[in-house]
Amino acid sequence: MLPATDLSPADLARRYHAVRATTLALAEPLSEADAQVQSMPDASPAKWHLAHTTWFFETLVLERFEPGFRPHHPAYRVLFNSYYNGIGELAARPQRGLITRPGLAEVLAYRRAVDERVLALLAAAPGAEVLALLTLGLHHEQQHQELILTDLLHLLSCNPLRPAYRKALPPPVAAAAVPLAWLPHDGGLAEIGHAGPGFAFDNEQPRHRAWLAPYALANRLVTQGEWADFVADGGYRDPRWWLAAGWEWLRSQHIEHPLYWRRDGSGWRVFTLRGAVTLQPDAPVVQISLYEADAFAAWAAAQRRLPIRLPTEAEWEHAAAPGAEAAIAEGNLLDSDRLQPEPALARPGLQQLFGDAWEWTRSAYAPYPGFRPWQGAVGEYNGKFMANQFVLRGGSCATPRSHLRASYRNFFPADARWQFSGLRLACDLA
């Protein structure tokens, strides 16, 4: 069953206001055209994100618990359903950009109407199940806040004008290079998964034991400068470094560098939410696939003559959990409003654990021992995707701070690269 929330209805109402306002603020710089277009099947228009997150509250909360419920518009139940087959029909994902009507103004009116009804429901002292579903809905909306930005970045990258999402974004941080160092961990029997209190998705549970061999993690994320060395050394042309499926993907898609890199004379330019900027050698590389991350690790192992690889998700959580609260508080996340990965700071210990870039792991996205999906429609949230995906950890510069915890499991297919996905290297010590 859904985890109970420790928030009162009044506190949850304040959180609801804050999360919903953040989504609107992310959409505020967009024109009607910006919000409408779908640049590829994996991405969705911003207008659709605004509507779908509202659909979640209307369909999964109001429809069940609001006295005398009537839909805002009957067609919205199909138009803005994402993947909940148990609820009914849905519009094809690659065709979301074809939903020109309702227009953006109507979608914003839909949000306002549902907000009013949800807040009225909260004012009526609802039961624990309503509070739990609303809490889930807010975390769901925070996931879509990140997707609004990553999908929009892909859309703007297709524009020859190379426009910035927002002109007032702060300039990149200037920081001295932080040398790569290895931080050892003894391994042994580790407790992995959410232990509570607080919210967690069903895929983070149950907490269980995992045996870890001695390992080390890099103190920081792999940088753009290090990746440029990989490219210059022919990393995208040498099959030695690539998984078989990765090599076939690379050749069939003509991949030669990270998604938003472009050559500019003798150097590289990188497209960001700030627009096109000169490559930052000490900032984390992002917009890479699992295939690319794994190939870089194999290349790095040969360069350094060490048993380097990608970490497992259990290793990552084992290393990150002890100082997670402080690391989340200081991380470069959506709340920082930088909207771009920044260089690591010269500090002791593991840096950039939360924020900057989601970190690919070598772990397949699979159920934990004893996993049980939630009951009802929300049971489709995570469990049915546990095939042909890999786990990422840590959050990115577009992830809301209050959305994260050490046990959080993100997941994408091995060829996905439009997210703020990067990597941290691991090394065997045994």
Salt bridges, closest charged atoms under 4 A:
ASP11 OD1 - ARG14 NH2 2.24
GLU63 OE2 - ARG77 NH2 2.77
GLU66 OE1 - ARG117 NH2 2.59
ASP115 OD1 - ARG20 NE 2.79
GLU129 OE2 - ARG64 NH2 2.81
GLU141 OE1 - ARG20 NH1 2.87
GLU141 OE2 - ARG111 NH2 2.93
ASP151 OD2 - HIS49 NE2 2.85
GLU191 OE1 - ARG207 NE 3.85
GLU191 OE2 - ARG209 NE 3.25
GLU204 OE2 - ARG405 NH2 2.73
GLU226 OE2 - ARG220 NH2 2.76
ASP238 OD2 - ARG240 NH2 2.77
ASP264 OD2 - ARG269 NE 3.97
GLU292 OE2 - ARG417 NH2 2.91
ASP294 OD1 - ARG362 NE 3.19
GLU313 OE1 - ARG393 NH2 2.80
GLU313 OE2 - ARG409 NH2 2.77
GLU315 OE2 - ARG309 NH2 2.72
GLU317 OE1 - ARG393 NH2 2.89
GLU330 OE1 - ARG347 NH1 3.19
ASP337 OD2 - ARG166 NH2 2.77
GLU342 OE2 - ARG274 NH2 3.17
GLU342 OE2 - ARG338 NE 2.85
GLU359 OE1 - ARG424 NE 2.91
GLU380 OE1 - LYS384 NZ 2.55
ASP428 OD1 - ARG309 NE 2.75
